[in-house]
Amino acid sequence: MFGMDLPEFDMPMIWSALGGVLALIVVLAFLLRRVVPTNEVHIVQSRKSTKSYGKDTDNGNTYYEWPSWLPLLGITKIVMPVSVFDIQLVAYEAYDVGRVPFVVDIVAFFRIADSNLAAQRVASFTELENQLRAIVQGAVRTILASHDIDKIMLERSVYGEQFTEAVNDQLKSWGVVPVKNIELMDIRDASENRVIHNIMEKKKSLIEMQSRTEVADNIKNAEVAEIEARRARDIKDQEAQQAVGERTAEKHKVVGIANEKASQDIKDQQRVTKEKEMAVVQVNDVKRAEITRDMNVVKADEDKKSMILRAEGQLEAKRREAEGITIEGGARADAEKAMQLAPVQAQIELAKEIGSNQGYQSYLISIRQIEATQAVGIEQAQALKSADLKVIANAGDPVSGVNKMMDVFSSRGGTELAAMVEAFAQSEQGQAILNKFGVTAPAPATKAKAEKPPAPPTKPTKGFDG
């Protein structure tokens, strides 16, 4: 392109080189692969992070241990045990509160709880052991220096608990926890020192003194016990002889009493036997009387029950007869009542029907009015038949004229007739005519009264008008 020739590559050589590189990588991977044992944890520090590999970790138990000088991939590791390990203090020199020197043997058991934190504090497990040993030494020296040697020798288990409490808070900074209490295994004299030996000799002498004292006390108690045993034996012999005499006298007394009691018992038994025989006779008499009484009672009960049954039968017959008569009379009364109530019930039903039917009511009223008009007309005809009257009808038809004439026989007609006669008598001509018939006419009314118009006729009541 720029006027230059590109070199030609030998492809077989390239493939061969690549194969050699891949083979080298596979060999390195095989050589650098690490599998963490079950009792260990490997804390791997890479360029960016710190990870723990092991049985109970989240990162698994395999990794590649690339050399630390390798760029990007290089790592460093710290191996820590996950099993329990111990820290021992052998012949460790200590002092009590009185500055008495002595040496102790201490054993402590620990376990790594946080491997990452432990890897941050130390560079190796050996360094961690040294630091833990120093912590235990400080706690042991401090606690033992505040107590007396006698007390320390007597209460070893108490000091083990105090050692554990003293180091517990410090162990958390290393990610380590105690598995059990720290144990004070042994306590003895330091070199060229016989304090503990003397204490032990004193204890031995005290034990020997206590032993000899107890032996003497035991011998004394044994001799006293022997004397007490002999005295008790003599007393027992005397008490036995006295008891034998008392028992002999008691035996004779008991035998005599027993004989007298046997005689009395025989007499009592004879009396009881006689009483029982008399009681048997009495029981037999009582039983016979009770049987006779029960038979009489049974017979009386049977007679009573027979009489009651006969009386109840007669009473039941009378009661049924009375019930029959009552039922028969009730049936007849109910029948007569039903026959008497039938028309009334029909009229009531008819009245209920008429009361709720306005058209039927109007029809009945019109029928009654026609019947009343017919009866009045018949009676008017009978009255006119026997009367010698002449009817001059000025009305439109004879019926209307007859009706007007019949008003004369009503209260209204009488009132109008009386008013006419009164008016006729008030005139001079009317007085003269009435005087001719021998009828005394009332005096003429004054001018004022004459000029007063006659009172209108009263309206007849409906009962007289028909």
QUITA-V209774 format. One line per field, one symbol per residue. phi: phi as a letter, one per 20 degrees, with the letter a starting at -180 (. if undefined). psi: psi as a letter, one per 20 degrees, with the letter a starting at -180 (. if undefined). burial: # if it has 24 or more other C-alpha atoms within 12 Angstrom, else .. Layout:
phi->???
psi->???
burial->???
This chain:
phi->.dndeffeeeggfffffffffffffffffffefcdfffdccdedddfdbccddrfdefenccbdefgffffmefcccceceeefcdcdddlefbcefemeeaccdcccdcbfecffffffecebfffffffffffffffffffffdcefffffecfffffffgfffeffffffdmdcfebffdefbcbffflbcffffffffffffffffffffffffffffffffffffffffffffffffffffffffffffffffffffffffffffffffffffffffffffffffffffffffffffffffffffffffffffffffffffffffffffffffffeffffffffffffffedffffffffffffffffffffffffffffeeecdddeeefbgffffffffffeeffffffffffffffffefffffffffemdfeffffffffffffffffffffffeem
psi->gjjqpqqpqoghhghgggghgghggggghhhippoprhjrppopoahhrpqppagkrijajqrpnqqhipqgiqrqqppqqirpqqppoplpprqahjkpqrqqpppqprpohnhgghhhhrirhghgggghhhggggggggghijrqhghghhmghghghhgghhighhhhijkqqqhrqppngqprqrqkpkghghghhghghgggghghghgghhgghgghhgghggghgghhgghggghgghhgghggghgghhgghgghhgghhggggghhghhggghgggggghggghggggghhggghgggggghggghggghghhggggghhggghggghhhiggghghghghgghhjohghghghghghgggghggghghhhhghhiqmqpoooiahrhghgghhhihhjrhghgghghhggghhiiqghhggghhhjkppqqqqqrhghhipqqqqqqpqrhhhi.
burial->...................................#...#######....####......######........########..#####..#####...#####################.##.#..##.###.###.###.###.#.##.##..#..##.###.###..#.######..#########.....##.......................................................................................................................................................................................#.....................##.##...#.#..........#.##..............#.........................
